[in-house]
Amino acid sequence: MTAAGLERETSASVIELVPGNPIYVAAERQAHQLRKLESTVANLQRLWELEPTYAAVDKRSVVSDAEFVYRYVLGCRPLVLTGHARDWPAMQRWSPADLKTRFGGFDVEIQAERQVNPRYEEDKGLHRRTVRLGDFVDQVLAGGATNDYYLTANNEALRRPEFAPLLDDIGSLPPYCNRAELAERSSFWFGPAGTVTPLHHDTLMLFHTQVVGRKRWRLISPLQGPRLYNTNGVFSPIDLDAVDLAQFPLFEGVNVLEVVVEPGETMFLPLGWWHQVRSLDVSLSFSYSNLALPIANQFTYFDPRPRTIPAG
C-alpha cells in the first residue's frame, strides 16, 4: 500500500479494520470449510492408497457384470479390458488406408495448429478446421510424430449417416453397455503418434478402445483434485510430461498411475479420474459412454472459474 503511494499510518488503520469486515469474515468462513473438505478427501485418498494393488491399473480379459459394477464402477478403479474386442471387424479392417478408401471423400472436423497454443484443448473452438478425410490421412502418414493436428471426439462424425459403416465394425461390447445408444454416445479418434490429450477429467464414465496403435494413459485419483490447480472447467494446467513443482508445489507427492493400452484393449475410465493421454503410434480409437447402470451416466460438476462481475 505504501509502495502505491498511500500513507503508512492510514494504510495500517485500514488493515486493522479488515478482520471485522463482513466480506472478510464470510470469505474466511468459506475458506475454512474448503480446507475441511480438502482434508477429508486427502484422508480418503490415503486409505485408497493402502490397497496393495492401488498403483497398478488392472488388466483383465474377463470380468463378470457383478464384479465390474462392484470393483470398478462403485469402487471407482480404472480397468483395462483385453478380451471383448477380439470379434470386432474393426480389428481386422481399420487402418489409415481403409479410412481413405471408404471415407476419404467426406469432410471431417479436426483440431489444427495446436502446438502454438498451450491451451489448445480449452480453446478447441479456435482450432477447428474442416478437411477432407483423405487429405488428413495423407497428412498424418507423411507428417511423423506431432501434436499439431488431431481428429478428436469433438468431430461428431459418427452422428452422420455416411460414417455409419464404422459402427458396423464394432462387435461385442463391455459389461453394462446399451448397444441401442451406441451411435449417439460414441466417438472416433484418429491422429499421428505424439498427440496429447492434456490433463483433465470427464463428467461421466466411459470406455475407450484402441483399434490401431498404442496410447499411454496417466491417471490421477479424483480425490487428488485439490492438488491439481483446477481453476477452469475440467482442466488442470499441469503437464505430466514436464511437471513444474516450482509453479505447482501442491502436486509434489501426487500418485500418478500409468498404463499403455495396446491394440484390442479397452480402458474403462471411472467417474472423475484425471487423465493425460499420449499416442505412441499412429492411432485409431473408439470411445463410448453408453453404460446402462443402476444410476444414469450423467453427473454435474461445479465450474471453478470465477464469475465475472459486470462493471458499474
C-alpha positions as CSV (number, residue, x, y, z in Angstrom):
1,M,0.0,0.0,0.0
2,T,2.8,2.4,0.8
3,A,4.5,1.4,-2.5
4,A,1.4,2.6,-4.2
5,G,1.8,6.0,-2.6
6,L,-0.6,5.7,0.4
7,E,0.5,7.0,3.8
8,R,1.7,4.3,6.2
9,E,-0.5,5.3,9.2
10,T,-3.6,5.4,7.0
11,S,-2.8,2.1,5.5
12,A,-2.2,0.5,8.9
13,S,-5.5,1.8,10.2
14,V,-7.4,0.3,7.2
15,I,-5.6,-3.1,7.6
16,E,-6.7,-3.2,11.3
17,L,-10.3,-3.0,10.1
18,V,-10.1,-5.9,7.7
19,P,-10.7,-8.8,10.2
20,G,-14.0,-7.3,11.2
21,N,-15.2,-6.6,7.7
22,P,-18.3,-8.7,6.9
23,I,-17.0,-9.7,3.5
24,Y,-13.7,-10.8,5.0
25,V,-15.5,-12.8,7.7
26,A,-17.7,-14.6,5.2
27,A,-14.7,-15.3,2.9
28,E,-12.7,-16.7,5.9
29,R,-15.6,-19.0,6.9
30,Q,-15.8,-20.3,3.3
31,A,-12.0,-20.8,3.2
32,H,-12.1,-22.9,6.4
33,Q,-14.9,-25.0,5.0
34,L,-12.9,-25.6,1.9
35,R,-9.8,-26.6,4.0
36,K,-12.0,-29.1,5.8
37,L,-13.3,-30.7,2.6
38,E,-9.7,-30.9,1.3
39,S,-8.5,-32.6,4.4
40,T,-11.4,-35.1,4.2
41,V,-10.6,-36.1,0.6
42,A,-6.9,-36.3,1.4
43,N,-7.7,-38.7,4.2
44,L,-9.8,-40.9,1.9
45,Q,-7.0,-40.8,-0.7
46,R,-4.6,-42.2,2.0
47,L,-7.0,-45.0,2.6
48,W,-7.3,-45.8,-1.1
49,E,-3.5,-46.0,-1.4
50,L,-3.3,-48.6,1.3
51,E,-4.8,-51.1,-1.1
52,P,-1.8,-53.2,-2.2
53,T,-2.6,-53.0,-5.9
54,Y,-3.6,-49.4,-5.9
55,A,-0.7,-48.2,-8.1
56,A,-1.3,-50.7,-10.8
57,V,-4.1,-50.5,-13.3
58,D,-5.8,-53.9,-13.6
59,K,-5.7,-55.6,-17.0
60,R,-8.4,-58.3,-17.2
61,S,-9.5,-60.5,-20.1
62,V,-12.9,-61.3,-18.5
63,V,-14.8,-59.5,-15.8
64,S,-18.3,-60.5,-14.6
65,D,-21.1,-57.9,-14.6
66,A,-21.3,-58.0,-10.8
67,E,-17.6,-57.6,-10.3
68,F,-17.4,-54.8,-12.9
69,V,-20.0,-52.8,-11.0
70,Y,-18.7,-53.6,-7.5
71,R,-15.0,-53.2,-8.0
72,Y,-14.6,-50.8,-10.9
73,V,-17.8,-48.6,-11.1
74,L,-18.7,-48.3,-7.4
75,G,-15.1,-48.9,-6.3
76,C,-14.0,-46.2,-8.8
77,R,-11.0,-48.0,-10.1
78,P,-9.6,-47.8,-13.7
79,L,-9.5,-51.0,-15.7
80,V,-8.1,-52.2,-19.0
81,L,-10.2,-55.0,-20.6
82,T,-8.2,-57.2,-23.0
83,G,-10.7,-59.7,-24.4
84,H,-14.0,-58.3,-25.6
85,A,-12.8,-56.6,-28.9
86,R,-11.4,-59.8,-30.4
87,D,-14.5,-60.2,-32.6
88,W,-14.6,-56.6,-33.8
89,P,-14.4,-56.4,-37.6
90,A,-12.6,-53.1,-36.9
91,M,-9.6,-55.0,-35.5
92,Q,-9.0,-56.6,-39.0
93,R,-10.3,-53.8,-41.1
94,W,-9.5,-50.4,-39.7
95,S,-6.3,-48.7,-40.9
96,P,-5.4,-45.2,-42.3
97,A,-5.6,-46.8,-45.8
98,D,-9.1,-48.2,-45.1
99,L,-10.3,-44.8,-43.9
100,K,-9.1,-43.2,-47.0
101,T,-10.6,-45.8,-49.3
102,R,-14.1,-45.9,-47.6
103,F,-14.5,-42.3,-46.4
104,G,-11.7,-40.2,-47.9
105,G,-14.1,-38.1,-49.9
106,F,-16.0,-36.9,-46.9
107,D,-15.3,-33.8,-44.8
108,V,-14.4,-34.1,-41.2
109,E,-13.6,-31.6,-38.4
110,I,-10.2,-31.8,-36.9
111,Q,-8.1,-29.7,-34.5
112,A,-5.2,-28.0,-36.1
113,E,-2.3,-25.6,-35.2
114,R,-2.4,-27.0,-31.6
115,Q,1.3,-26.5,-30.9
116,V,1.1,-22.7,-31.0
117,N,-1.3,-22.7,-28.0
118,P,-0.6,-24.4,-24.7
119,R,-4.4,-24.2,-24.0
120,Y,-5.3,-25.9,-27.3
121,E,-7.9,-28.2,-25.7
122,E,-9.5,-25.5,-23.6
123,D,-9.6,-23.2,-26.7
124,K,-10.6,-26.0,-29.0
125,G,-13.1,-23.8,-30.8
126,L,-10.2,-21.7,-32.1
127,H,-8.5,-24.8,-33.6
128,R,-11.4,-26.3,-35.5
129,R,-10.8,-26.9,-39.2
130,T,-12.8,-28.8,-41.8
131,V,-10.7,-31.0,-44.1
132,R,-11.3,-33.9,-46.5
133,L,-10.6,-37.1,-44.6
134,G,-8.4,-38.5,-47.4
135,D,-6.2,-35.4,-47.3
136,F,-5.9,-35.7,-43.5
137,V,-4.9,-39.4,-43.8
138,D,-2.1,-38.3,-46.1
139,Q,-1.0,-35.6,-43.7
140,V,-0.9,-38.0,-40.7
141,L,1.1,-40.6,-42.6
142,A,3.6,-38.0,-44.0
143,G,4.0,-35.7,-41.0
144,G,5.5,-38.1,-38.5
145,A,5.1,-37.7,-34.7
146,T,3.4,-34.4,-33.8
147,N,0.7,-32.9,-31.6
148,D,-0.2,-30.2,-34.1
149,Y,-3.3,-31.9,-35.6
150,Y,-5.7,-34.5,-34.4
151,L,-9.2,-35.8,-35.2
152,T,-10.7,-36.0,-31.8
153,A,-14.1,-36.9,-30.2
154,N,-15.4,-33.4,-31.0
155,N,-15.6,-34.2,-34.7
156,E,-19.1,-35.8,-34.2
157,A,-18.6,-37.9,-37.4
158,L,-20.4,-40.9,-36.1
159,R,-23.6,-38.9,-35.9
160,R,-23.5,-38.6,-39.8
161,P,-25.0,-41.4,-41.9
162,E,-22.0,-41.5,-44.3
163,F,-19.8,-42.7,-41.4
164,A,-22.4,-45.3,-40.1
165,P,-20.3,-48.2,-41.6
166,L,-17.7,-47.6,-38.8
167,L,-20.4,-48.5,-36.3
168,D,-21.0,-51.8,-38.2
169,D,-17.4,-52.7,-37.4
170,I,-18.0,-52.7,-33.7
171,G,-18.6,-56.2,-32.2
172,S,-19.1,-57.3,-28.6
173,L,-19.3,-54.5,-26.0
174,P,-18.0,-54.5,-22.4
175,P,-20.3,-55.2,-19.4
176,Y,-23.4,-53.0,-18.9
177,C,-23.3,-51.3,-22.4
178,N,-26.6,-50.5,-24.1
179,R,-26.0,-51.1,-27.8
180,A,-29.1,-49.1,-28.8
181,E,-27.3,-45.9,-27.6
182,L,-24.0,-46.7,-29.2
183,A,-24.5,-44.4,-32.3
184,E,-25.4,-41.4,-30.1
185,R,-22.8,-42.0,-27.4
186,S,-19.6,-42.9,-29.2
187,S,-16.7,-41.1,-30.8
188,F,-14.0,-41.8,-33.3
189,W,-10.4,-40.7,-32.9
190,F,-7.6,-40.6,-35.5
191,G,-4.2,-39.0,-35.4
192,P,-0.4,-39.4,-35.5
193,A,2.0,-40.5,-32.9
194,G,2.7,-37.7,-30.5
195,T,-0.9,-36.4,-30.0
196,V,-1.6,-35.5,-26.4
197,T,-4.9,-35.0,-24.7
198,P,-4.0,-32.8,-21.7
199,L,-4.7,-33.4,-18.1
200,H,-8.5,-33.2,-17.4
201,H,-11.4,-35.2,-16.0
202,D,-14.6,-36.2,-17.8
203,T,-18.0,-35.6,-16.4
204,L,-19.2,-39.2,-17.0
205,M,-17.8,-42.8,-17.2
206,L,-16.6,-44.2,-20.5
207,F,-14.8,-46.9,-22.4
208,H,-12.0,-46.2,-24.9
209,T,-10.9,-49.0,-27.2
210,Q,-7.6,-49.0,-29.1
211,V,-8.0,-50.4,-32.6
212,V,-4.8,-49.3,-34.2
213,G,-1.7,-48.1,-32.3
214,R,-1.0,-47.7,-28.6
215,K,-1.8,-45.0,-26.2
216,R,-0.2,-44.2,-22.8
217,W,-2.7,-43.3,-20.1
218,R,-1.6,-41.4,-17.0
219,L,-4.3,-41.3,-14.3
220,I,-4.8,-39.5,-11.1
221,S,-7.5,-40.1,-8.5
222,P,-10.4,-37.7,-8.3
223,L,-9.6,-37.3,-4.6
224,Q,-6.3,-35.6,-5.6
225,G,-8.2,-32.8,-7.4
226,P,-7.4,-30.1,-4.8
227,R,-3.7,-30.5,-5.7
228,L,-4.2,-30.1,-9.5
229,Y,-4.9,-26.4,-9.7
230,N,-8.2,-26.9,-11.4
231,T,-9.4,-23.3,-12.0
232,N,-11.0,-23.7,-15.4
233,G,-13.8,-26.2,-16.2
234,V,-12.4,-29.8,-16.1
235,F,-8.8,-28.9,-16.9
236,S,-5.6,-28.8,-15.0
237,P,-2.7,-26.7,-16.2
238,I,-0.2,-29.3,-15.1
239,D,1.7,-31.2,-17.9
240,L,2.6,-34.6,-16.6
241,D,5.4,-34.8,-19.2
242,A,7.1,-31.8,-17.7
243,V,5.8,-31.1,-14.2
244,D,7.0,-27.7,-12.8
245,L,6.9,-28.1,-9.0
246,A,8.1,-24.5,-8.5
247,Q,4.9,-23.3,-10.2
248,F,2.7,-26.1,-8.9
249,P,4.1,-27.1,-5.5
250,L,0.9,-28.8,-4.3
251,F,1.5,-31.5,-6.9
252,E,4.5,-32.9,-5.1
253,G,3.8,-36.5,-4.0
254,V,0.7,-37.0,-6.1
255,N,0.4,-40.6,-7.1
256,V,0.2,-41.0,-10.9
257,L,-0.9,-44.3,-12.3
258,E,0.4,-45.3,-15.8
259,V,-0.6,-47.9,-18.3
260,V,-0.1,-48.5,-22.0
261,V,-3.3,-49.6,-23.8
262,E,-2.5,-51.9,-26.7
263,P,-4.5,-52.6,-29.9
264,G,-7.6,-54.5,-29.0
265,E,-7.6,-53.3,-25.4
266,T,-10.1,-51.1,-23.8
267,M,-9.7,-48.5,-21.0
268,F,-12.6,-48.2,-18.5
269,L,-12.4,-44.7,-17.1
270,P,-14.3,-44.4,-13.8
271,L,-16.0,-41.3,-12.7
272,G,-13.9,-38.2,-12.1
273,W,-10.4,-39.7,-12.7
274,W,-8.0,-37.2,-14.1
275,H,-6.1,-38.4,-17.2
276,Q,-3.5,-37.3,-19.7
277,V,-3.2,-39.5,-22.8
278,R,-0.4,-39.7,-25.4
279,S,-0.5,-41.6,-28.7
280,L,2.7,-43.7,-29.0
281,D,1.9,-44.6,-32.7
282,V,-0.5,-43.6,-35.5
283,S,-3.7,-44.3,-33.7
284,L,-7.3,-45.1,-34.4
285,S,-9.6,-45.3,-31.3
286,F,-13.2,-45.6,-30.5
287,S,-14.7,-44.2,-27.3
288,Y,-18.2,-44.8,-25.9
289,S,-20.2,-43.8,-22.8
290,N,-23.4,-45.9,-23.3
291,L,-23.3,-47.5,-19.9
292,A,-26.6,-48.9,-18.7
293,L,-26.1,-48.8,-14.9
294,P,-28.5,-48.5,-11.9
295,I,-27.6,-44.8,-12.0
296,A,-27.7,-42.7,-15.1
297,N,-24.2,-42.0,-16.6
298,Q,-24.7,-38.2,-16.2
299,F,-23.2,-36.2,-13.4
300,T,-23.0,-32.5,-12.5
301,Y,-19.7,-30.7,-11.7
302,F,-19.3,-27.1,-10.5
303,D,-17.2,-25.0,-12.8
304,P,-14.4,-23.5,-10.7
305,R,-14.0,-20.4,-12.9
306,P,-14.9,-17.2,-11.0
307,R,-17.9,-15.3,-12.2
308,T,-17.3,-12.1,-14.0
309,I,-18.8,-9.1,-12.1
310,P,-20.2,-6.6,-14.5
311,A,-18.6,-3.2,-14.4
312,G,-20.6,-0.5,-12.7
